[in-house]
């Protein structure tokens, strides 16, 4: 979850003019990156071997 401080800091890096869609896209990206980092820190990841097996299932 993003904090107000993170959003404020991010907004400082945006150009003077931007669309709401651009802002939302970037905030969603930041949120997804944070979630991924948290999952990684908590060992909630899939190994390369497991992923390769899953991908092979998709193409059967």
C-alpha positions, 0 to 999 in steps of 0.5 A, a space after each residue: 500500500 502506498 503512503 501519502 508521503 510516497 505519493 507526494 514524493 512521486 508527484 514532485 518528479 512529474 512534469 508540470 502537466 500530466 494526465 490523470 491516467 498517467 498518474 494512475 498508471 505510475 502509482 499502480 506500477 509503484 504499488 505493484 513493485 512494492 508488493 513484489 518486493 514485499 513478497 520477495 522479502 517474505 520468500 513468497 516467490 516461485 522458483 525458475 524451475 517451478 515457473 518453467 513447469 507452469 509455462 509448459 502446462 500453458 502450451 499443452 
